[in-house]
């Protein structure tokens, strides 16, 4: 995110980073190329965020892979619902993965306009 959207590295971290979050990182050799994190919202649900695939690795289905890996882990941990705050341009991507919009409200995440989405898992 810092490269593509010129977000300072110190702004990439927030109160959810660290022990409160779980991370999925896909590597090309030892180089991280795709990632996401998730953290607990309540006893039944988590929020997936910080989903990023480096521009030169897009089109290789790595975004789908990182989300599926997170979903598998979340399911293993016993959660029932996943929420994602999707940038507007990524809503279709998440819909293809089975997520649906919660409502038509636009929310702000940093400087991005987003839609809140969810998916039930069992």
Long-range contacts (C-beta under 8 A, 24 or more apart in sequence): 1-50, 1-52, 3-54, 3-55, 4-55, 7-110, 11-110, 12-50, 16-49, 22-70, 22-73, 24-66, 24-69, 24-70, 24-73, 26-62, 26-65, 26-66, 28-57, 33-57, 33-62, 34-62, 34-63, 34-65, 34-66, 35-66, 36-66, 36-67, 36-70, 38-70, 38-73, 38-74, 38-82, 40-79, 41-83, 44-79, 44-80, 44-81, 45-79, 45-80, 45-81, 45-82, 45-83, 45-118, 46-74, 46-77, 46-79, 46-81, 46-82, 46-83, 47-82, 47-83, 47-84, 47-85, 48-74, 48-82, 48-83, 48-84, 49-84, 49-85, 49-109, 51-84, 51-90, 63-93, 64-97, 67-94, 67-97, 68-97, 71-119, 71-121, 74-121, 75-121, 75-122, 79-121, 80-120, 80-121, 80-122, 81-118, 81-119, 81-120, 81-121, 82-118, 82-119, 82-121, 83-116, 83-117, 83-118, 84-116, 84-117, 84-118, 84-119, 85-109, 85-114, 85-115, 85-116, 85-117, 86-114, 86-115, 86-116, 86-117, 87-112, 87-113, 87-114, 88-112, 88-113, 88-114, 88-115, 91-115, 91-117
